[in-house]
Structure formats: C-alpha cells, structure tokens
C-alpha cells in the first residue's frame, strides 16, 4: 500500500523525551506520540527521564513504499510495524546495569546463580569454573525459584511468575561453562517427569485457542515435540459477526487447523488451499490499534519484512448469514487488498 502522507507513532516502554530533527516532539509516558513526518530522512532522538536507561538516536528513511530497512547496529533497539496509514516505531533503549537488587539466588560448590533486578529489567547471572553467563528475563519476573536438574547433562531450571503467566529458563552446565538451552514465557509452564516441559499458551484469538507444546531434552538442547490445541475455559467462543468469522477463519489457517477453517467457509467459497497460499507470508491476524482505511470490510494480517520490522496488510472479506456449528456467519470471499 503506497503511503501518501507519512504519519508516525513514537513510543518507548520507559518514560522519556522524543525529538525529531532536533525539535521536541513530546514526552512518551505510557502512550505514543503521533505526528506527521515528511518523506526522506527522519532523525529521531530519545532521552530517558529515569536512571538506568540509556539515550539513543536513529535515522529512519521514509519512502512512499514504507520505511527503508535498518541493518546491523542501525536497527538495534528499534521495532517497526507499518500499519495502513500509520508507521509505529518503538525505541527499546539499553538498560544500564549499575545498581541491582537480588530477588533470588542459589550457591553450590561448583555453581553460583542469581536473579537480579536493575533499571526496570530482570537478569539471570550464572557462573561456574568454565565461565559466566547473563540472560535477560521478563521485566515483571517475580516469585523466582532456581533448581538444579540432575541427569547425564546437568541443567539449571529457573522458573517464576511474570505478566501474562509464567516463565522458564534452562541452562546447561559443563566444564566449559554454562549456556542457555531453553527459554519461554507463556500462560503456564509445567515440568514433566524426565526433565521435559509442557508449555500452555493462551493465544488470545477470536474463538479462544490454547496451544500446548511439549519440549523434551535432546542431548544439549530442548526440542519441541507434540503440539495440540485446547479451548480456553473448556469451550470455543464461536463468531457471531461477519468480522469475527473472517478473523476466526484467518487465525485457523495460520495455525494449520484445516478442519476448523473449513467450517467457516460457505459452500461456494474460495478453496482452502488457495486461501492457505494467500496467507503463506503472514504470521498473525490482529486487530488494528489505530483508525484504519476501510473502503471495504477487512481483517489485518502481519508479516515480517526484516529483523524487528513488520508490515500489516489488509484482507477484504465477504460473508453471509448462516447459522451453523461454528457460528452465525460463513465467509464467501477473501482477497488481499495490500501488496
């Protein structure tokens, strides 16, 4: 989708001031700064309003086809999502780890492990005779437990509670040092007999899927095994509007749930293989965070175009009222609006 007038949303998870071209754009404190910009180079500076957070500056190049990709160090600490009509730019400054508070620690003869909170972030620090390792944990980490897991390849399990659920991190310990072999945050994480983990992710989608993945130790790494899908609260929330039916169909296709996807299509609709091919580049179906151009009813899908750089496109849909086993509407047509 060609851009006619660039509008940019600037945001950072930490309070700070944004300047564009040297002029003050505003203060980022829990909500974005939305402003029009011109095509060409945009020089953006972020100055933190709290200790322990570093300042940063980046140059973005705005073109009629979007934001020019940022490479290497130029793109570090910046996340870009290009919506129809809006370019969302998030600055993620580095945390300066000066003073820290220990929220969990364990010490053995051959290993020291601790979880530290510093500058709003949380970090796992490990050291043995072979060396040391630092690993970033969810910022909201709390109720942390550090446990040694026995076995031929001894590992360290760090579990705790975080915003949205639980997290787990596993490190492998050898004479050469320590290294990460698994890290995840999800709705719930359950240890299994034999050293595996069962990870439950509430997907927050239209009908309420929960993805359950089993991870099993495999030599020096963890490998995803069986994946199944359950219903949040034990039952689906079938769509009751045309928009919800289109979202549910798109989400089912992206999850690979072909049988469910077929249930949202009308008898004369485009074939499921054709829809699957159209959605092949995309990873998520999501609701817009801004007022979007709406010439026709559409759902929004996200695809990656670079490291920390994504683009949201629109897929138009048509629906008819049809009370069936999977809701009150059936999708008769879907087509890509943006390319």
Buried (B, 14 or more C-beta within 10 A) or exposed (E): BEBEEBBBBBBBBBEBBBBBEEEEBBBBEEEBBBBEBEEEEBEBBBBBEEEBBBEBEBEBEBEEEBBBEBEEEEBEBBBBBBBBBBBBBBBBBBBEBEEBEEBBEBEEEEBBBBBBBBBBBBBBBBBBEBEEBEBEBBBBBBEBEBEEBEEEBBBBBBBBBBEBBBBBBBBBBBEEBBBBBBBBBBBEBEBEEEBBBBBBBBBEBBBBBBBBBBBBBEEEBBEEEEEEBEEBEEEBBBBEEBBBBBBBBBBBBBBEBEEBBBBBBBEEBBEBEEBBEBBEBBEBBBEBBEEBBEEEBBBBBBBEBBBBBBBBBBBBBBBBEBEEEBBBBBBBBBBBBBE
